[in-house]
Amino acid sequence: MQELIAIGNDRDAAQQVARDLGGISYLSDADETRELPFHALVRAMTDDVSLVERAAGVGLYVGFCRTIRERPDPVVPGESSRGVTAVFPMLHHVDLDHRQSDHHWRDTHAPLALRHHPGMWDYSQLSVVHTIHGPEFDGFALCAFASMQDMKERFFGDDHDREVIYADVASFANPKSPRRVVATETIYGQRPPVPAVTWPHDEG
């Protein structure tokens, strides 16, 4: 199912958009001082794109979510999810087109990520199918860990894990892909998001 993905630097606007639309927000730490490609990402489903625009100061996309691994924690709408999520914006390799890069990410990298990121308890790929405006990203990887310590210490199990992942990423992603954004996830409806409004229909 396709959804809207908005990225920007206004955390308050992102939070409000996600809340209003029953979507999901990923917000960087308010004390973050490093230069990041964005500080907030919102996932939402709506037929009115203008409702998402105020959270899309950097970019707005139509995307498809592939849930590769789902953490065991229950969703509590409106409460911050436990742990942290590393959001990796992705640009395709210069020798590949979007489709080739995306298929490798889906079919080859995803199984490797499950094996070689031992602390990653939740993993989704947001594949961009259309850029409405903003940088021409091909996707966003959402790699979640139960704690910041897990992300720091168990992102890789050993040097072999690191070598396998680095080599594979180098084969399908552009090394100029922006740095990751470490964020806190808050789900205001469910994940993946669904429309906040339902419509009457003929019961037959």
N, C-alpha and C positions, 0 to 999 in steps of 0.2 A: 504494500500500500504506500502511495506517495504522500509526502508531507512537505511543509515549508520549513526551511532552515534559515534562521536569521542570525547574523553575527554582527556585533557592534561593541562599543566601549561604554555604553550607558547601562550599568548594572541594574539601576532602579527601573528603567524602561523595560529591560528584558524580563525582570521579575514580574512586572505588572502585566506585560503581554502574555507571559506564560500563565499567570493566574487567571486573567480574563478569558483565555481561550482553552483552559484546561490542558495546557501544554506542559512542556518540560524546560527548565532553565538549567544552564551550566554556567556558574559564575566563578571567576577567579577571585582569589583572596583580595579583600579591599586594601590590604597593606602591600600588595605586589607592586614593586617599583621597576622591575625589568621591562624592557620594551617587548611587547607581545603583539602578535598579529591582530588580536582582539581580546576583550576581557569578558565577553558574554556570548553564549550561543543559546538560541531558543529553537525548540522543535514544537510545531503546532500544526493542526489541520483545520483549515477554514476555507470557505469559498470567497472570502473578502480579503485580498492580499493587503489592502490598505491597513488592516488591523494589526499587521505584523511590522509594517514599515518603520515605526518609531524605534524598534529594537534592531533595525538592520542598517545602522550607520556605516558599516564596513561592507556588508554584502547580503544578498538574499537569493536563495536557491530553492529549487524543487528537488527533493531527494527521495531515495528509497532506502529503508532501513533493513539491514540484514543482521538479525540477532544471532550471534555465533555462540555465545555462552551467557547464561542468565544467572545472576547471583541468587542465593536462596532466600534472602531477606524479603519479607512482604512489603508491598508498597503502602505507605501511609501518606495519602494525598496532603500536600502542603507542608510536609516536614522534610527537612534535608535528609537525603539518603546517607546511610553510613558509609564512611570511607571517602576516597577521592577518585576523581576521574581525570585521566590525562587525555586531552583532546588534541589529536594530531591532524592538522590540515595537510592534504596531500595534493601534489602536482604530479602529473604523469611523466614518466621517463621520456626524454627527448627522442628516443628511437621508437617509441610506441605512440599509438593514438589513445584516446580516452578509453575506448572499448577494450583494447588489448590490455592496457594497464589495469582496468577495473576487473576484467576476468581473471587476471593473474592474482590480484588482491583477494578476490573471492575464492577462487578454486585452489590456489597454491599457498598463498600466504596465510590464510585463515587457519588451516590445519597446523601449519608450522607455529603460528602464534600460540595456539592452544598447548602445544608440546613444550615450547621453549620460553614461555612466560609463566613460571610456576606460581607466582603470587597473584596473577590476574584472575579475579573471580567473576568478572563480567566484561563482555566484549561485544561491541556492535560496530558495524560499518555503515556509515551514512554515505551512500553512493549518490553523487550529484548527477541528475539527469537533465537539468536545465539551470543555467545561470540567469537570473532575472537582472541583477546588477552586482557589481563588485568583482574581486579577483576571480580568475577562472580556475577555481579549485575543482579537483576531480572527486574529492570526498573528504570525509572527516572520520578518523578512527576514534572510537570512544573506548578507552582501556581503563577499567576501574579496578581498584584495589581496596581491601578492607580497611587499610590505614595508610597514612603517609609513610610510616616505617616499612610496611610491606612493599610499597611502590619503590622506595629507595633500596631496600635490601633484597627483594625477591622479584624484581622486574626480570632478571635473568637468574637462572640457577647456578650457572658457571660460565667459564669463558667460551665453552663450546656453544652454549645457547646464544650468547652474544654474537659469535661469529656467524652462526647460521642465519639469525635474524638480520644482521647488518648486510650480509651478502644478498639475501633475498630482497630486502627493501631496495637495495641498490640496483636490482635488476628490473624493477617496475616503477619506482618512484624517482622523481627529480631530486637531486641533493639540495636544490634550492627551495624545497618545501619549507615553509616557516616552522619555527620552533613550536613545541607543544605548549598548550595552555593547561595548567593544573587547576581543576575546578571542582566545585561542590554542586552536585545534582539535586534538584528539587522537582518532584513529580506532582503536578497539580490535578491530574486526572488519572490517567493510566499510561503505561508504556508498552508498546508505542502509542503515541497520542491518537485520539479519535476526535471527531467533531464535538465541540461543546454544546451544539444545538442539534436536536433531532427534528425531523419533519413529519407531518402527518402523511399517512399513506393508506392506500386502499387495502383493507383487510380481506377483500374478496367475498 
